[in-house]
Amino acid sequence: MSRKTYFGDSINVSFDPDVCKHAAECVHGLPDVFDVKRRPWIIVDKADAEKVAEVVDRCPSGALEYEWVDEPEAA
């Protein structure tokens, strides 16, 4: 497995290119965070952590996963 983790202040996002099906849900959902033309291609803190989690949850292949640095406070 070649999963790589990208660290943020509130949320960390990991990506496994061997699992990715290139549906581009991430790129279309948050282009400021997920930009395949940039290195690193994921900059977690370019958007609100909850929004990042929402977009990661839409990944159909499971190539993207997230982990909270600290659990978000209940609304």
C-alpha positions in Angstrom: 0.0 0.0 0.0 1.3 3.4 -0.9 -1.0 5.6 1.3 0.4 9.1 2.0 -0.9 11.4 4.7 -1.2 15.2 4.3 -1.4 17.0 7.7 -3.5 19.9 8.6 -4.3 21.9 11.8 -7.7 20.2 12.4 -7.8 17.3 10.0 -5.3 15.0 8.3 -6.1 13.5 4.9 -4.5 10.4 3.5 -4.5 9.2 -0.1 -3.8 5.8 -1.7 -3.1 6.1 -5.5 -3.4 2.4 -5.9 -7.1 2.5 -4.9 -8.1 5.8 -6.7 -10.6 5.4 -9.6 -10.1 9.0 -10.7 -13.8 10.0 -10.2 -12.5 13.5 -9.4 -15.0 14.1 -6.6 -12.2 15.7 -4.6 -10.9 18.0 -7.3 -14.4 19.2 -8.3 -15.5 19.4 -4.6 -12.6 21.5 -3.3 -10.2 22.6 -6.0 -8.3 24.8 -3.6 -7.5 21.8 -1.4 -7.2 19.1 -4.1 -5.1 20.2 -7.2 -3.4 17.5 -9.2 -1.3 20.1 -11.0 0.3 21.2 -7.7 2.9 19.5 -5.4 1.9 18.7 -2.8 -1.5 18.1 -4.5 -3.4 18.1 -1.2 -3.1 21.2 1.0 -5.6 20.3 3.8 -5.8 23.8 5.4 -6.9 25.6 2.3 -10.6 25.0 3.4 -12.6 24.4 6.5 -12.0 21.0 8.0 -15.6 20.0 8.0 -15.8 20.8 4.3 -12.7 18.7 3.6 -14.3 15.8 5.5 -17.5 16.1 3.5 -15.6 16.0 0.2 -13.4 13.1 1.3 -16.6 11.2 2.3 -17.8 11.5 -1.3 -14.7 9.6 -2.6 -16.3 6.5 -4.2 -13.2 4.4 -4.1 -12.0 5.0 -0.6 -8.7 6.3 -1.8 -9.1 9.3 0.4 -9.6 9.0 4.1 -9.4 11.5 6.9 -8.7 11.6 10.6 -9.5 14.4 13.0 -6.6 15.9 14.9 -9.1 16.7 17.6 -12.7 15.7 17.4 -14.8 18.7 16.1 -17.0 20.4 18.7 -20.7 19.5 18.5 -22.8 22.2 16.9 
